[in-house]
């Protein structure tokens, strides 16, 4: 039998792949928890800023609107503090808020393939064990059932990661869209004031 490094890897089976997937999923849970907490805090900050800001705009009191922004923490306040650079401020905050979400997206998209890789390694090992032992199909069946666990783990890791990624992306998109709408309202009040003044 060929003793190349590639064959040695193939004969390790899929057990290590399962552990890699489990460790990756722990990282995915940590990222999801971190981003969930961050977006929850940002949503609270926006919810407290919104009524003050809209009331100031309704009264056409730009000073009160700017004061509401300065006294409020969070991404929305940072974006609204730059109404003349709204697009750039939105992009900067999006990069900050999306931090580490790439991990969830990558994990969700690739975990099934990593699990399939583990299954292939397990199948190779099962047939190698059959050839080495010269026994019947029960040796292959035991190895195959063990190998298929890697695919199941890959799917078990991927599905929650994709759900968390999509949910968090939706919350992020809603937060930024609402902030952008406030910025556009501010600019629509500010322009007539500038023409009058």
Helices and strands as residue ranges (DSSP letters): H 5-10, H 15-58, H 62-70, H 75-80, G 83-85, H 86-97, H 101-133, H 137-196
